[in-house]
Amino acid sequence: MLLEGLYLPLTTPFSADGRLNLRKLEQNVERYSLAPGAGLVALARTGEPSMLSDEEARHVLRGVAHSAAVEKVLVAGVSRDSVAGTLEMAEYAAGLSYDAVLVKRPGVLRGRSAKELLQYFQMIADRSALPVALWSEPDGMLSGELVAELSGHPGVIGILDDGADRQRVERLRSLTAAVKREVTVTAVFAAVTGRMRRQQAGGEWVSAQSLSAKAGVAMVSPKMAARTRTKTVGFQILTGGVGGVLEGLRGGAVGAMAAFAACAPQACYEVLAAWKDGDEGLAEEKQRRLGEIARRIEEQLGVPGIKYGCDLNGYYGGPARLPLLPLTGAERGEVEELMHGIRN
């Protein structure tokens, strides 16, 4: 599965009483599907996954899959402390035609041996119904040696290195340089998603009996045949925080998934677009514009700040789930000032 480009980490909408608001989630996803991103990520850090029950998490995964445009790559955060729990959630996501799962270090293994952590990821990758993207968080960063060991597993396609700097990305690129895989892409080198495959497989069927007097057999309409090609990719690295997107790309990352992209997808995409077009000066200008803004909202105000930014830009943010507290009046005013002029 191709992971290049900008991935939008979805927030999880709640009503004022704290209940899951699936209608607002679906409306957000429909609008995000019009934004210039390669894919959508459900139940990443901005989705408050630790605040959800397993049943609520399944509701979120289903709502996203049913509302997203078919060409958007769908990634599901499925991490649970147990191997069995993670695999169950991965299987559920596979049934909804997600394209990959995001798996991080389980809480029970913090401070434990590298051998236990390696075994955990290997067991997930061995049995997961979907390709695995490793998730390295700043407070639980995966070692380069561990990533290098896992990169050779056929079920592990890449890593979201949240908060990685250029040096870290360059090191991961060097450690995983031997990994080369063929992925299926469209005629314009975009990802072919699971829902695109399912839609094509379930295309318009016609009976041969309607075309001739001979015995009828099921035939697929020729117009459903999609042109695809293959592309060689390495171990795919996505950067996290928006402040380090450009440095990550310079180090060899193929894309980004920044929390700030949930409330400003267009502004974040413009950094990647300028880089892809070879205009490094413009990419630097776009990055500088976002750097300080995103750092305050993304790193200091966190999920409540991201959600308020969504409210300002026409997406439903709403409240975070307790014990996360809403922004103060002063903080709301600060976010409004910071995001002035950043509209989608």
HELIX and SHEET records of a PDB file:
HELIX    1   1 LEU A   22  TYR A   32  1                                  11    
HELIX    2   2 ARG A   45  GLY A   47  5                                   3    
HELIX    3   3 PRO A   49  MET A   51  5                                   3    
HELIX    4   4 ASP A   54  SER A   67  1                                  14    
HELIX    5   5 VAL A   83  GLY A   95  1                                  13    
HELIX    6   6 GLY A  107  LEU A  109  5                                   3    
HELIX    7   7 ALA A  114  ARG A  127  1                                  14    
HELIX    8   8 GLY A  144  SER A  151  1                                   8    
HELIX    9   9 ARG A  166  LEU A  175  1                                  10    
HELIX   10  10 GLY A  194  ALA A  201  1                                   8    
HELIX   11  11 ALA A  208  SER A  210  5                                   3    
HELIX   12  12 PRO A  222  MET A  224  5                                   3    
HELIX   13  13 VAL A  242  GLY A  244  5                                   3    
HELIX   14  14 VAL A  245  GLY A  251  1                                   7    
HELIX   15  15 ALA A  259  ALA A  262  5                                   4    
HELIX   16  16 PRO A  265  LYS A  276  1                                  12    
HELIX   17  17 GLU A  280  ALA A  294  1                                  15    
HELIX   18  18 ARG A  295  LEU A  301  3                                   7    
HELIX   19  19 GLY A  302  LEU A  312  1                                  11    
HELIX   20  20 GLY A  329  LEU A  338  1                                  10    
SHEET    1   A 9 GLY A   5  PRO A   9  0                                        
SHEET    2   A 9 GLY A  39  ALA A  42  1                                        
SHEET    3   A 9 VAL A  73  GLY A  77  1                                        
SHEET    4   A 9 ALA A 100  LYS A 104  1                                        
SHEET    5   A 9 VAL A 132  SER A 136  1                                        
SHEET    6   A 9 VAL A 156  ASP A 161  1                                        
SHEET    7   A 9 GLN A 236  THR A 239  1                                        
SHEET    8   A 9 GLY A 255  ALA A 256  1                                        
SHEET    9   A 9 GLY A   5  PRO A   9  1                                        
SHEET    1   B 2 ARG A 181  THR A 186  0                                        
SHEET    2   B 2 THR A 228  VAL A 233 -1                                        
SHEET    1   C 2 TRP A 205  SER A 207  0                                        
SHEET    2   C 2 ALA A 218  VAL A 220 -1                                        
END                                                                             
